[in-house]
Amino acid sequence: MKAKKYFDVFGEADRHPKAEKFAEEVRARIVLAEAVHQERVSQSLSMKMLAEKAHTTPAVISRIENAQVSAGIDMICRIFKALGKDKVEFNFVG
């Protein structure tokens, strides 16, 4: 069996039927991560402070800000309400 080179593996992954959907989901997590982080920092809140206001844990805030999880709409709403936001808009450019 011939060993695959890394660029071959990545090329095959890009051609996978679910690759585009996966990439879209990752971009959405990154957009959310940046929005939460920027707003939290602009308000001089620590992750712990935001977590307390949103009734969650600092670990959850960290995972969201690092785009490690897909947050549910209920969590997104709690976080932005804790940040004093009544309306949230995301623009996806792809």
Order of alpha helices (4+ residues) and beta strands (2+ residues): alpha-alpha-alpha-alpha-alpha
